[in-house]
Amino acid sequence: MTFQQELINWYQNNKRDLPWRHTKDAYTIWLSEIILQQTRVDQGMPYFNKFLQNFPSVADFAGAAEARVLKLWQGLGYYSRGRNMHATAKIVMEKHNGIFPNQHDELLKLKGIGEYTAAAISSFSSGEARAVVDGNVFRVLARHFGIEIAINSPAGKKAFFTLANDLLYQENPALYNQAIMEFGALQCKPKSPNCSVCPVNLSCYAFNQNAVNLLPVKIKKAAQKHRFISYFICHENGKILVRERQSGDIWQHLYDFPAIETTGSVSQMDGVFHQHVKSTFGNQVEYTLLSAKKHILTHQIIHIQFFALKNYIFNFNKQKELNWVSLEKLDELPQPKVIHDFIVEYFRR
């Protein structure tokens, strides 16, 4: 039995019952693929269901306000992908008469859709013979065939995509693609895979060479940048002062609170920080620490402190991004997850 047939047999006996596997609708598959790029299946399922319930068609998605899209996306991170989805829905309405494309080359023209996503959507919706190569597939191929080229290098990506397309099961590309992806997710797991029950272990390089924990090879990323942000909570008469974040930084067009960013922790910059607070909020300002959190992003670690603020002064003419909103209105605004968690902790107890 061939490698491909072994994986397909394994898949048919072990696959998870996932809703997007019961449709060939390109729009629904697109939703699942973009969301699952952000998180594991168990965490992504509620987001998939939420998006499909709120936007049952691409027309519904295109017609939504961006703030609504970002609110539903809240907690997934990489908010630019949520914005790209919104832009893509509009393009589909304008250029494709509201019919989501299901061909690889057309999909690549849409915003936020790269080679992997285009291959997945076209394969699963129309049966197009395109190899799908995600993290799970990289891992299966690297281990089974003993490929030691880094998967995140240009040479590695080229080698893996070439091999994946050479292996593609032409009789049923969609079934094979689902099989190898699921095999990587459930059987050939990143850590502690149960190789003794693997159906292809006899021909697996990593298993036979005791290299399972060494493959795939990946170039280490640069060290994460540390940032220090202090948020100031102004709460009066049932309203709270919020700030809409602007373009050019993380969380653009999401809502947080008035803030001061420093080059080090507040404890390290005590005197300088106090002067900065006074110059920003007035000489009579008082502030009390409420909470401290660490928020980890892909390339940044954000060290956050929340302070309650009293006797403050704001110049709203200079800080037009600030606005008073009710707690009910705040619930409707998209927020970074760390801000949402703080609100739940301190205002929704």
Protein Blocks (a to p, Z undefined) as FASTA:
>chain_A
ZZklmmmmmmmmmpccdfklmccbfklmmmmmmmmmmpcfklmmmmmmmmmmmmmbfklm
mmpcfklmmmmmgongpmllmmmmmmmmmmmmmmnnopacfbfklmmmpghiafklmmmm
mmmmnopacddddfklmmmmmmmnopabdfkbfklmmmmmmmmmmmpcfklmmlmmmmmm
mmmmmmmgfbhpafklpcklmmpmklmnopmmmpccddddddddddddddddddeehiac
dddddehiehihiacddddddfbdfklmmmmmmmmmmmmnojkbccddfbdcddddfkbc
cdddddddehiacdfklmmmbccddfklmmmpccdfklmmmmmmmmmZZ
